[in-house]
């Protein structure tokens, strides 16, 4: 189900990802949720939610990287 605000994101995102990356995650998730509503548009037997989370993390990874401390930091 789409996220209304960043406060609704999973704890793994809220606890380790900067606010800007949380916004990226939310927007990418919601967009993918809409885009992959039809199971025929998804690869394999992944659920709509699984696909949306994968897309959201991929969007975050374009501008952020996970540090040795377990938190995400802007790419340089």
N, C-alpha and C positions, 0 to 999 in steps of 0.2 A: 504494500500500500504506500502511496507517495507520502513524502514528509512535508508537513506544513511549515515547519521552521527548523532551524538547526538544533534547537533544544530537543527535538524529537528523534534525532539521529541515535544510532547505537552507541553504547558507552565506549566501545573500542575506538570510535571516531571522536567522540567528545573528549575523551581523556588523553588522546595522543596526537591530535591533529590540530594545527593552528586554525583560527577562525576563518581566514580566507579559504583555506583548503576545505573546511567544513561546508562553506557555501558552494564550492565547486562540487563537492560530493553530493550535496542535496540536489543541486540543479541537474547534474548528470544522472543521478538515480531516477529522479522524476521523469526526465526525458526518456530514459531507457524503459521505464515502466510503461509509458505510453507506446513507445515504438515496438516493444516486444510483447504486446498483449496477445497476439496470435501465436499459439505454440509452433506453427509452421515457420515462423520467423526466427525461432531459436535453434541453436545447434544441440543435437542430442536430446536428452530428456531433462535438461535443466529447467527449473521452475522460472517463472517470470521474475520472482524476487531474487533468485540466485544470479540471473543474468543482469538485472539492474544493479546489484551490488558489484559485480565484476566490472561493469561499465563505469560505475562511480569510482572505484579504486583506480582503474586505468586513467581516468581523467585527473585524479589527484596526482598520480605518478608522473604526469607530464611536467608538473611544476614543483613537485615536492619529492623528497626521498627520505626513507626511514633511516634514522641515525642509529649509532651503536647504543644510544640510551633508550631506544625503543620508541622515541617520539619522531614525528615527521618534521622536516625542516625544508625551507625553500632551497631549490637547486641554485647553484652559483653559476 
